[in-house]
Amino acid sequence: MRVMELFLTPAEAIGAAPAKVCRSSRPNSELPASWVASCKSQGLRSRSGSKSHKLGKSPKSRVKVGGKKIKGKKYGGPLPDYS
């Protein structure tokens, strides 16, 4: 076990979510919101909602991302960062 895991609860640990947590079967409701967002951006958990994004250059490249595991731009994926 890591020292961070011994002394901090998941809500107190700040930073990117560990891949082990992202791949676990724990529901999103049990994880901190920042970790859920991090897992989705890393492409380790599926996205939710009916939002569509343009993932390519052609007009036909618009894709609904709900239910798909698509990486964010920060982690080498095609999904842009709008923040």
Distance bins in CASP14 RR format, pairs under 12 A and 6 or more apart:
PFRMAT RR
TARGET T0000
AUTHOR 0000-0000-0000
RMODE 2
METHOD distances of the structure
MODEL  1
1 7 0 0 0 0 0 1 0 0 0 0 0
1 8 0 0 0 0 0 1 0 0 0 0 0
1 18 0 0 0 0 0 1 0 0 0 0 0
1 20 0 0 0 0 0 1 0 0 0 0 0
2 8 0 0 0 0 1 0 0 0 0 0 0
2 13 0 0 0 0 1 0 0 0 0 0 0
2 18 0 0 0 0 1 0 0 0 0 0 0
2 20 0 0 0 0 0 1 0 0 0 0 0
2 21 0 0 0 0 0 1 0 0 0 0 0
3 13 0 0 0 0 0 1 0 0 0 0 0
4 10 0 0 0 0 0 1 0 0 0 0 0
4 12 0 0 0 0 1 0 0 0 0 0 0
4 13 1 0 1 0 0 0 0 0 0 0 0
4 14 0 0 0 0 1 0 0 0 0 0 0
4 15 0 0 0 0 0 1 0 0 0 0 0
4 18 0 0 0 0 1 0 0 0 0 0 0
4 21 0 0 0 0 0 1 0 0 0 0 0
5 12 0 0 0 0 0 1 0 0 0 0 0
5 13 0 0 0 0 1 0 0 0 0 0 0
5 18 0 0 0 0 1 0 0 0 0 0 0
5 20 0 0 0 0 1 0 0 0 0 0 0
5 21 0 0 0 0 1 0 0 0 0 0 0
6 13 0 0 0 0 0 1 0 0 0 0 0
7 13 0 0 0 0 1 0 0 0 0 0 0
8 14 0 0 0 0 1 0 0 0 0 0 0
8 15 0 0 0 0 0 1 0 0 0 0 0
8 18 0 0 0 0 0 1 0 0 0 0 0
8 32 0 0 0 0 0 1 0 0 0 0 0
9 30 0 0 0 0 0 1 0 0 0 0 0
9 31 0 0 0 0 0 1 0 0 0 0 0
9 32 0 0 0 0 1 0 0 0 0 0 0
9 35 0 0 0 0 0 1 0 0 0 0 0
10 17 0 0 0 0 1 0 0 0 0 0 0
10 18 0 0 0 0 1 0 0 0 0 0 0
10 20 0 0 0 0 0 1 0 0 0 0 0
10 21 1 0 0 1 0 0 0 0 0 0 0
10 22 0 0 0 0 0 1 0 0 0 0 0
10 24 0 0 0 0 0 1 0 0 0 0 0
10 26 0 0 0 0 1 0 0 0 0 0 0
10 30 0 0 0 0 1 0 0 0 0 0 0
10 31 1 0 0 1 0 0 0 0 0 0 0
10 32 1 0 1 0 0 0 0 0 0 0 0
10 33 0 0 0 0 0 1 0 0 0 0 0
10 34 0 0 0 0 1 0 0 0 0 0 0
10 35 1 0 0 1 0 0 0 0 0 0 0
10 36 0 0 0 0 0 1 0 0 0 0 0
10 38 0 0 0 0 0 1 0 0 0 0 0
11 30 0 0 0 0 0 1 0 0 0 0 0
11 31 0 0 0 0 1 0 0 0 0 0 0
11 32 1 0 1 0 0 0 0 0 0 0 0
11 33 0 0 0 0 1 0 0 0 0 0 0
11 34 0 0 0 0 1 0 0 0 0 0 0
11 35 0 0 0 0 1 0 0 0 0 0 0
11 36 0 0 0 0 0 1 0 0 0 0 0
12 32 0 0 0 0 1 0 0 0 0 0 0
12 34 0 0 0 0 0 1 0 0 0 0 0
12 35 0 0 0 0 0 1 0 0 0 0 0
13 21 0 0 0 0 1 0 0 0 0 0 0
13 31 0 0 0 0 0 1 0 0 0 0 0
13 32 0 0 0 0 1 0 0 0 0 0 0
13 34 0 0 0 0 1 0 0 0 0 0 0
13 35 0 0 0 0 1 0 0 0 0 0 0
13 38 0 0 0 0 0 1 0 0 0 0 0
14 32 0 0 0 0 1 0 0 0 0 0 0
14 34 1 0 0 1 0 0 0 0 0 0 0
14 35 0 0 0 0 1 0 0 0 0 0 0
14 38 0 0 0 0 0 1 0 0 0 0 0
15 21 0 0 0 0 0 1 0 0 0 0 0
15 32 0 0 0 0 1 0 0 0 0 0 0
15 34 1 0 0 1 0 0 0 0 0 0 0
15 35 0 0 0 0 1 0 0 0 0 0 0
15 37 0 0 0 0 0 1 0 0 0 0 0
15 38 1 0 0 1 0 0 0 0 0 0 0
15 39 0 0 0 0 0 1 0 0 0 0 0
15 41 0 0 0 0 0 1 0 0 0 0 0
15 42 0 0 0 0 0 1 0 0 0 0 0
16 22 0 0 0 0 1 0 0 0 0 0 0
16 32 0 0 0 0 0 1 0 0 0 0 0
16 34 0 0 0 0 1 0 0 0 0 0 0
16 35 0 0 0 0 1 0 0 0 0 0 0
16 36 0 0 0 0 0 1 0 0 0 0 0
16 37 0 0 0 0 1 0 0 0 0 0 0
16 38 1 0 1 0 0 0 0 0 0 0 0
16 39 0 0 0 0 1 0 0 0 0 0 0
16 40 0 0 0 0 0 1 0 0 0 0 0
16 41 0 0 0 0 1 0 0 0 0 0 0
16 42 1 0 0 1 0 0 0 0 0 0 0
16 44 0 0 0 0 0 1 0 0 0 0 0
16 74 0 0 0 0 1 0 0 0 0 0 0
16 75 0 0 0 0 1 0 0 0 0 0 0
17 23 0 0 0 0 0 1 0 0 0 0 0
17 24 0 0 0 0 0 1 0 0 0 0 0
17 26 0 0 0 0 0 1 0 0 0 0 0
17 28 0 0 0 0 0 1 0 0 0 0 0
17 31 1 0 0 1 0 0 0 0 0 0 0
17 32 0 0 0 0 1 0 0 0 0 0 0
17 33 0 0 0 0 0 1 0 0 0 0 0
17 34 1 0 0 1 0 0 0 0 0 0 0
17 35 1 1 0 0 0 0 0 0 0 0 0
17 36 1 0 0 1 0 0 0 0 0 0 0
17 37 0 0 0 0 1 0 0 0 0 0 0
17 38 1 0 1 0 0 0 0 0 0 0 0
17 39 1 0 1 0 0 0 0 0 0 0 0
17 40 0 0 0 0 1 0 0 0 0 0 0
17 41 0 0 0 0 1 0 0 0 0 0 0
17 42 1 0 0 1 0 0 0 0 0 0 0
17 43 0 0 0 0 0 1 0 0 0 0 0
17 44 0 0 0 0 1 0 0 0 0 0 0
17 45 0 0 0 0 1 0 0 0 0 0 0
17 75 0 0 0 0 0 1 0 0 0 0 0
18 24 0 0 0 0 1 0 0 0 0 0 0
18 26 0 0 0 0 0 1 0 0 0 0 0
18 31 0 0 0 0 0 1 0 0 0 0 0
18 32 0 0 0 0 0 1 0 0 0 0 0
18 35 0 0 0 0 1 0 0 0 0 0 0
18 38 0 0 0 0 1 0 0 0 0 0 0
18 39 0 0 0 0 1 0 0 0 0 0 0
18 42 0 0 0 0 0 1 0 0 0 0 0
18 44 0 0 0 0 1 0 0 0 0 0 0
19 35 0 0 0 0 0 1 0 0 0 0 0
19 38 0 0 0 0 0 1 0 0 0 0 0
19 39 0 0 0 0 1 0 0 0 0 0 0
19 42 1 0 0 1 0 0 0 0 0 0 0
19 43 0 0 0 0 0 1 0 0 0 0 0
19 44 1 0 0 1 0 0 0 0 0 0 0
19 45 0 0 0 0 0 1 0 0 0 0 0
19 75 0 0 0 0 0 1 0 0 0 0 0
20 26 0 0 0 0 0 1 0 0 0 0 0
20 35 0 0 0 0 0 1 0 0 0 0 0
20 39 0 0 0 0 0 1 0 0 0 0 0
20 42 0 0 0 0 0 1 0 0 0 0 0
20 44 0 0 0 0 1 0 0 0 0 0 0
21 27 0 0 0 0 0 1 0 0 0 0 0
21 28 0 0 0 0 0 1 0 0 0 0 0
21 30 0 0 0 0 0 1 0 0 0 0 0
21 31 1 0 0 1 0 0 0 0 0 0 0
21 32 0 0 0 0 1 0 0 0 0 0 0
21 34 0 0 0 0 0 1 0 0 0 0 0
21 35 1 0 0 1 0 0 0 0 0 0 0
21 36 0 0 0 0 1 0 0 0 0 0 0
21 38 0 0 0 0 1 0 0 0 0 0 0
21 39 1 0 0 1 0 0 0 0 0 0 0
21 42 0 0 0 0 0 1 0 0 0 0 0
21 44 0 0 0 0 1 0 0 0 0 0 0
21 45 0 0 0 0 1 0 0 0 0 0 0
22 28 0 0 0 0 0 1 0 0 0 0 0
22 31 0 0 0 0 1 0 0 0 0 0 0
22 35 1 0 0 1 0 0 0 0 0 0 0
22 36 0 0 0 0 1 0 0 0 0 0 0
22 37 0 0 0 0 0 1 0 0 0 0 0
22 38 1 0 0 1 0 0 0 0 0 0 0
22 39 1 1 0 0 0 0 0 0 0 0 0
22 40 0 0 0 0 1 0 0 0 0 0 0
22 41 0 0 0 0 1 0 0 0 0 0 0
22 42 1 0 0 1 0 0 0 0 0 0 0
22 43 0 0 0 0 1 0 0 0 0 0 0
22 44 1 1 0 0 0 0 0 0 0 0 0
22 45 1 0 1 0 0 0 0 0 0 0 0
22 46 0 0 0 0 0 1 0 0 0 0 0
22 69 0 0 0 0 0 1 0 0 0 0 0
22 75 0 0 0 0 0 1 0 0 0 0 0
23 39 0 0 0 0 1 0 0 0 0 0 0
23 42 0 0 0 0 0 1 0 0 0 0 0
23 43 0 0 0 0 0 1 0 0 0 0 0
23 44 1 0 1 0 0 0 0 0 0 0 0
23 45 0 0 0 0 1 0 0 0 0 0 0
23 69 0 0 0 0 0 1 0 0 0 0 0
24 30 0 0 0 0 1 0 0 0 0 0 0
24 31 0 0 0 0 1 0 0 0 0 0 0
24 35 0 0 0 0 0 1 0 0 0 0 0
24 39 0 0 0 0 1 0 0 0 0 0 0
24 44 0 0 0 0 1 0 0 0 0 0 0
24 45 0 0 0 0 1 0 0 0 0 0 0
25 31 0 0 0 0 0 1 0 0 0 0 0
25 45 0 0 0 0 0 1 0 0 0 0 0
26 32 0 0 0 0 0 1 0 0 0 0 0
26 35 0 0 0 0 1 0 0 0 0 0 0
26 36 0 0 0 0 0 1 0 0 0 0 0
26 39 0 0 0 0 0 1 0 0 0 0 0
26 45 0 0 0 0 0 1 0 0 0 0 0
27 36 0 0 0 0 1 0 0 0 0 0 0
27 39 0 0 0 0 0 1 0 0 0 0 0
27 45 0 0 0 0 0 1 0 0 0 0 0
28 34 0 0 0 0 0 1 0 0 0 0 0
28 35 0 0 0 0 1 0 0 0 0 0 0
28 36 1 0 1 0 0 0 0 0 0 0 0
28 37 0 0 0 0 1 0 0 0 0 0 0
28 38 0 0 0 0 0 1 0 0 0 0 0
28 39 0 0 0 0 1 0 0 0 0 0 0
28 40 0 0 0 0 1 0 0 0 0 0 0
28 44 0 0 0 0 0 1 0 0 0 0 0
28 45 1 0 0 1 0 0 0 0 0 0 0
28 46 0 0 0 0 1 0 0 0 0 0 0
28 47 0 0 0 0 0 1 0 0 0 0 0
28 48 0 0 0 0 1 0 0 0 0 0 0
29 35 0 0 0 0 0 1 0 0 0 0 0
29 36 0 0 0 0 1 0 0 0 0 0 0
30 36 0 0 0 0 1 0 0 0 0 0 0
31 37 0 0 0 0 1 0 0 0 0 0 0
31 38 0 0 0 0 1 0 0 0 0 0 0
31 39 1 0 0 1 0 0 0 0 0 0 0
31 40 0 0 0 0 0 1 0 0 0 0 0
31 44 0 0 0 0 0 1 0 0 0 0 0
31 45 0 0 0 0 1 0 0 0 0 0 0
32 38 0 0 0 0 1 0 0 0 0 0 0
32 39 0 0 0 0 0 1 0 0 0 0 0
33 39 0 0 0 0 0 1 0 0 0 0 0
33 40 0 0 0 0 0 1 0 0 0 0 0
34 40 0 0 0 0 0 1 0 0 0 0 0
34 41 0 0 0 0 0 1 0 0 0 0 0
35 41 0 0 0 0 0 1 0 0 0 0 0
35 42 0 0 0 0 0 1 0 0 0 0 0
35 44 0 0 0 0 0 1 0 0 0 0 0
35 45 0 0 0 0 1 0 0 0 0 0 0
36 42 0 0 0 0 0 1 0 0 0 0 0
36 43 0 0 0 0 0 1 0 0 0 0 0
36 44 0 0 0 0 0 1 0 0 0 0 0
36 45 1 0 0 1 0 0 0 0 0 0 0
36 46 0 0 0 0 0 1 0 0 0 0 0
36 47 0 0 0 0 0 1 0 0 0 0 0
36 48 0 0 0 0 1 0 0 0 0 0 0
37 43 0 0 0 0 0 1 0 0 0 0 0
37 44 0 0 0 0 0 1 0 0 0 0 0
37 45 0 0 0 0 1 0 0 0 0 0 0
37 47 0 0 0 0 0 1 0 0 0 0 0
37 48 0 0 0 0 0 1 0 0 0 0 0
37 72 0 0 0 0 0 1 0 0 0 0 0
37 74 0 0 0 0 0 1 0 0 0 0 0
37 81 0 0 0 0 0 1 0 0 0 0 0
37 83 0 0 0 0 0 1 0 0 0 0 0
38 44 0 0 0 0 1 0 0 0 0 0 0
38 45 0 0 0 0 1 0 0 0 0 0 0
38 71 0 0 0 0 0 1 0 0 0 0 0
38 72 0 0 0 0 0 1 0 0 0 0 0
38 74 0 0 0 0 1 0 0 0 0 0 0
38 75 0 0 0 0 1 0 0 0 0 0 0
39 45 1 0 1 0 0 0 0 0 0 0 0
39 46 0 0 0 0 1 0 0 0 0 0 0
39 47 0 0 0 0 0 1 0 0 0 0 0
39 48 0 0 0 0 0 1 0 0 0 0 0
39 69 0 0 0 0 1 0 0 0 0 0 0
39 71 0 0 0 0 0 1 0 0 0 0 0
39 72 0 0 0 0 0 1 0 0 0 0 0
39 75 0 0 0 0 0 1 0 0 0 0 0
40 46 1 0 0 1 0 0 0 0 0 0 0
40 47 1 0 1 0 0 0 0 0 0 0 0
40 48 0 0 0 0 1 0 0 0 0 0 0
40 49 0 0 0 0 0 1 0 0 0 0 0
40 51 0 0 0 0 0 1 0 0 0 0 0
40 65 0 0 0 0 1 0 0 0 0 0 0
40 66 0 0 0 0 0 1 0 0 0 0 0
40 67 0 0 0 0 0 1 0 0 0 0 0
40 68 0 0 0 0 0 1 0 0 0 0 0
40 69 0 0 0 0 1 0 0 0 0 0 0
40 70 0 0 0 0 1 0 0 0 0 0 0
40 71 0 0 0 0 1 0 0 0 0 0 0
40 72 0 0 0 0 1 0 0 0 0 0 0
40 74 0 0 0 0 0 1 0 0 0 0 0
40 75 0 0 0 0 0 1 0 0 0 0 0
40 77 0 0 0 0 0 1 0 0 0 0 0
40 79 0 0 0 0 1 0 0 0 0 0 0
41 47 0 0 0 0 1 0 0 0 0 0 0
41 65 0 0 0 0 0 1 0 0 0 0 0
41 69 0 0 0 0 0 1 0 0 0 0 0
41 70 0 0 0 0 1 0 0 0 0 0 0
41 71 1 0 0 1 0 0 0 0 0 0 0
41 72 1 0 1 0 0 0 0 0 0 0 0
41 73 0 0 0 0 1 0 0 0 0 0 0
41 74 1 0 0 1 0 0 0 0 0 0 0
41 75 1 0 1 0 0 0 0 0 0 0 0
41 76 0 0 0 0 1 0 0 0 0 0 0
41 77 0 0 0 0 1 0 0 0 0 0 0
41 79 0 0 0 0 1 0 0 0 0 0 0
41 80 0 0 0 0 0 1 0 0 0 0 0
41 81 0 0 0 0 1 0 0 0 0 0 0
41 83 0 0 0 0 0 1 0 0 0 0 0
42 69 0 0 0 0 1 0 0 0 0 0 0
42 70 0 0 0 0 0 1 0 0 0 0 0
42 71 1 0 0 1 0 0 0 0 0 0 0
42 72 1 0 0 1 0 0 0 0 0 0 0
42 73 0 0 0 0 0 1 0 0 0 0 0
42 74 0 0 0 0 1 0 0 0 0 0 0
42 75 1 0 1 0 0 0 0 0 0 0 0
42 76 0 0 0 0 1 0 0 0 0 0 0
42 77 0 0 0 0 1 0 0 0 0 0 0
42 79 0 0 0 0 0 1 0 0 0 0 0
43 65 0 0 0 0 0 1 0 0 0 0 0
43 67 0 0 0 0 0 1 0 0 0 0 0
43 68 0 0 0 0 1 0 0 0 0 0 0
43 69 1 0 1 0 0 0 0 0 0 0 0
43 70 1 0 0 1 0 0 0 0 0 0 0
43 71 1 0 1 0 0 0 0 0 0 0 0
43 72 1 0 0 1 0 0 0 0 0 0 0
43 73 0 0 0 0 0 1 0 0 0 0 0
43 74 0 0 0 0 0 1 0 0 0 0 0
43 75 1 0 0 1 0 0 0 0 0 0 0
43 76 0 0 0 0 1 0 0 0 0 0 0
43 77 0 0 0 0 1 0 0 0 0 0 0
43 78 0 0 0 0 0 1 0 0 0 0 0
43 79 0 0 0 0 1 0 0 0 0 0 0
44 69 1 0 0 1 0 0 0 0 0 0 0
44 70 0 0 0 0 0 1 0 0 0 0 0
44 71 0 0 0 0 1 0 0 0 0 0 0
44 72 0 0 0 0 0 1 0 0 0 0 0
44 75 0 0 0 0 1 0 0 0 0 0 0
45 66 0 0 0 0 0 1 0 0 0 0 0
45 67 0 0 0 0 1 0 0 0 0 0 0
45 68 0 0 0 0 0 1 0 0 0 0 0
45 69 1 0 0 1 0 0 0 0 0 0 0
45 70 0 0 0 0 0 1 0 0 0 0 0
45 71 0 0 0 0 0 1 0 0 0 0 0
46 65 0 0 0 0 1 0 0 0 0 0 0
46 66 1 0 0 1 0 0 0 0 0 0 0
46 67 1 0 1 0 0 0 0 0 0 0 0
46 68 1 0 0 1 0 0 0 0 0 0 0
46 69 1 0 1 0 0 0 0 0 0 0 0
46 70 0 0 0 0 1 0 0 0 0 0 0
46 71 0 0 0 0 0 1 0 0 0 0 0
47 53 0 0 0 0 1 0 0 0 0 0 0
47 63 0 0 0 0 0 1 0 0 0 0 0
47 64 0 0 0 0 1 0 0 0 0 0 0
47 65 1 0 1 0 0 0 0 0 0 0 0
47 66 1 0 1 0 0 0 0 0 0 0 0
47 67 1 0 1 0 0 0 0 0 0 0 0
47 68 1 0 0 1 0 0 0 0 0 0 0
47 69 1 0 0 1 0 0 0 0 0 0 0
47 70 1 0 0 1 0 0 0 0 0 0 0
47 71 0 0 0 0 0 1 0 0 0 0 0
47 72 0 0 0 0 1 0 0 0 0 0 0
47 79 0 0 0 0 1 0 0 0 0 0 0
48 64 0 0 0 0 0 1 0 0 0 0 0
48 65 0 0 0 0 1 0 0 0 0 0 0
48 66 1 0 1 0 0 0 0 0 0 0 0
48 67 1 0 0 1 0 0 0 0 0 0 0
48 68 0 0 0 0 0 1 0 0 0 0 0
48 69 0 0 0 0 0 1 0 0 0 0 0
48 70 0 0 0 0 0 1 0 0 0 0 0
49 64 0 0 0 0 1 0 0 0 0 0 0
49 65 1 0 0 1 0 0 0 0 0 0 0
49 66 1 0 1 0 0 0 0 0 0 0 0
49 67 1 0 0 1 0 0 0 0 0 0 0
49 68 0 0 0 0 0 1 0 0 0 0 0
50 63 0 0 0 0 0 1 0 0 0 0 0
50 64 1 0 1 0 0 0 0 0 0 0 0
50 65 0 0 0 0 1 0 0 0 0 0 0
50 66 1 0 0 1 0 0 0 0 0 0 0
50 67 0 0 0 0 1 0 0 0 0 0 0
50 68 0 0 0 0 0 1 0 0 0 0 0
51 62 0 0 0 0 0 1 0 0 0 0 0
51 63 0 0 0 0 1 0 0 0 0 0 0
51 64 1 0 0 1 0 0 0 0 0 0 0
51 65 1 0 0 1 0 0 0 0 0 0 0
51 66 1 0 0 1 0 0 0 0 0 0 0
51 67 0 0 0 0 0 1 0 0 0 0 0
51 68 0 0 0 0 0 1 0 0 0 0 0
51 70 0 0 0 0 0 1 0 0 0 0 0
51 79 0 0 0 0 0 1 0 0 0 0 0
51 80 0 0 0 0 0 1 0 0 0 0 0
51 82 0 0 0 0 0 1 0 0 0 0 0
52 60 0 0 0 0 0 1 0 0 0 0 0
52 61 0 0 0 0 0 1 0 0 0 0 0
52 62 1 0 1 0 0 0 0 0 0 0 0
52 63 1 0 0 1 0 0 0 0 0 0 0
52 64 1 0 1 0 0 0 0 0 0 0 0
52 65 1 0 0 1 0 0 0 0 0 0 0
52 66 0 0 0 0 1 0 0 0 0 0 0
52 68 0 0 0 0 0 1 0 0 0 0 0
52 70 0 0 0 0 0 1 0 0 0 0 0
52 79 0 0 0 0 0 1 0 0 0 0 0
53 61 0 0 0 0 1 0 0 0 0 0 0
53 62 1 0 0 1 0 0 0 0 0 0 0
53 63 1 0 0 1 0 0 0 0 0 0 0
53 64 0 0 0 0 1 0 0 0 0 0 0
53 65 1 0 1 0 0 0 0 0 0 0 0
53 66 0 0 0 0 0 1 0 0 0 0 0
53 68 0 0 0 0 0 1 0 0 0 0 0
53 70 0 0 0 0 1 0 0 0 0 0 0
53 72 0 0 0 0 0 1 0 0 0 0 0
53 73 0 0 0 0 0 1 0 0 0 0 0
53 77 0 0 0 0 0 1 0 0 0 0 0
53 78 0 0 0 0 1 0 0 0 0 0 0
53 79 1 0 1 0 0 0 0 0 0 0 0
53 80 1 0 0 1 0 0 0 0 0 0 0
53 81 0 0 0 0 0 1 0 0 0 0 0
53 82 0 0 0 0 1 0 0 0 0 0 0
54 60 0 0 0 0 1 0 0 0 0 0 0
54 61 1 0 1 0 0 0 0 0 0 0 0
54 62 1 0 1 0 0 0 0 0 0 0 0
54 63 1 0 0 1 0 0 0 0 0 0 0
54 64 0 0 0 0 0 1 0 0 0 0 0
54 65 0 0 0 0 0 1 0 0 0 0 0
54 78 0 0 0 0 1 0 0 0 0 0 0
54 79 0 0 0 0 1 0 0 0 0 0 0
54 80 0 0 0 0 1 0 0 0 0 0 0
55 61 1 0 1 0 0 0 0 0 0 0 0
55 62 1 0 0 1 0 0 0 0 0 0 0
55 63 1 0 1 0 0 0 0 0 0 0 0
55 64 0 0 0 0 0 1 0 0 0 0 0
55 65 0 0 0 0 1 0 0 0 0 0 0
55 68 0 0 0 0 0 1 0 0 0 0 0
55 70 1 0 0 1 0 0 0 0 0 0 0
55 71 0 0 0 0 0 1 0 0 0 0 0
55 72 0 0 0 0 0 1 0 0 0 0 0
55 73 0 0 0 0 0 1 0 0 0 0 0
55 77 0 0 0 0 1 0 0 0 0 0 0
55 78 1 0 1 0 0 0 0 0 0 0 0
55 79 1 0 0 1 0 0 0 0 0 0 0
55 80 0 0 0 0 1 0 0 0 0 0 0
56 62 0 0 0 0 1 0 0 0 0 0 0
56 63 0 0 0 0 1 0 0 0 0 0 0
56 77 0 0 0 0 0 1 0 0 0 0 0
56 78 1 0 0 1 0 0 0 0 0 0 0
56 79 0 0 0 0 0 1 0 0 0 0 0
56 80 0 0 0 0 0 1 0 0 0 0 0
57 78 0 0 0 0 0 1 0 0 0 0 0
61 78 0 0 0 0 1 0 0 0 0 0 0
63 70 0 0 0 0 1 0 0 0 0 0 0
63 78 0 0 0 0 1 0 0 0 0 0 0
63 79 0 0 0 0 1 0 0 0 0 0 0
64 70 0 0 0 0 0 1 0 0 0 0 0
65 71 0 0 0 0 0 1 0 0 0 0 0
65 72 0 0 0 0 0 1 0 0 0 0 0
65 77 0 0 0 0 0 1 0 0 0 0 0
65 78 0 0 0 0 0 1 0 0 0 0 0
65 79 1 0 0 1 0 0 0 0 0 0 0
65 80 0 0 0 0 0 1 0 0 0 0 0
66 79 0 0 0 0 0 1 0 0 0 0 0
68 78 0 0 0 0 0 1 0 0 0 0 0
68 79 0 0 0 0 1 0 0 0 0 0 0
69 75 0 0 0 0 0 1 0 0 0 0 0
69 77 0 0 0 0 0 1 0 0 0 0 0
69 79 0 0 0 0 0 1 0 0 0 0 0
70 76 0 0 0 0 0 1 0 0 0 0 0
70 77 1 0 0 1 0 0 0 0 0 0 0
70 78 1 0 0 1 0 0 0 0 0 0 0
70 79 1 0 1 0 0 0 0 0 0 0 0
70 80 0 0 0 0 0 1 0 0 0 0 0
71 77 1 1 0 0 0 0 0 0 0 0 0
71 78 1 0 0 1 0 0 0 0 0 0 0
71 79 1 0 0 1 0 0 0 0 0 0 0
71 80 0 0 0 0 0 1 0 0 0 0 0
71 81 0 0 0 0 0 1 0 0 0 0 0
72 78 1 0 0 1 0 0 0 0 0 0 0
72 79 1 0 1 0 0 0 0 0 0 0 0
72 80 1 0 0 1 0 0 0 0 0 0 0
72 81 1 0 0 1 0 0 0 0 0 0 0
72 82 0 0 0 0 0 1 0 0 0 0 0
72 83 0 0 0 0 0 1 0 0 0 0 0
73 79 1 0 0 1 0 0 0 0 0 0 0
73 80 1 0 1 0 0 0 0 0 0 0 0
73 81 1 0 1 0 0 0 0 0 0 0 0
73 82 0 0 0 0 1 0 0 0 0 0 0
73 83 0 0 0 0 0 1 0 0 0 0 0
74 80 0 0 0 0 0 1 0 0 0 0 0
74 81 1 0 0 1 0 0 0 0 0 0 0
74 83 0 0 0 0 0 1 0 0 0 0 0
75 81 0 0 0 0 0 1 0 0 0 0 0
END
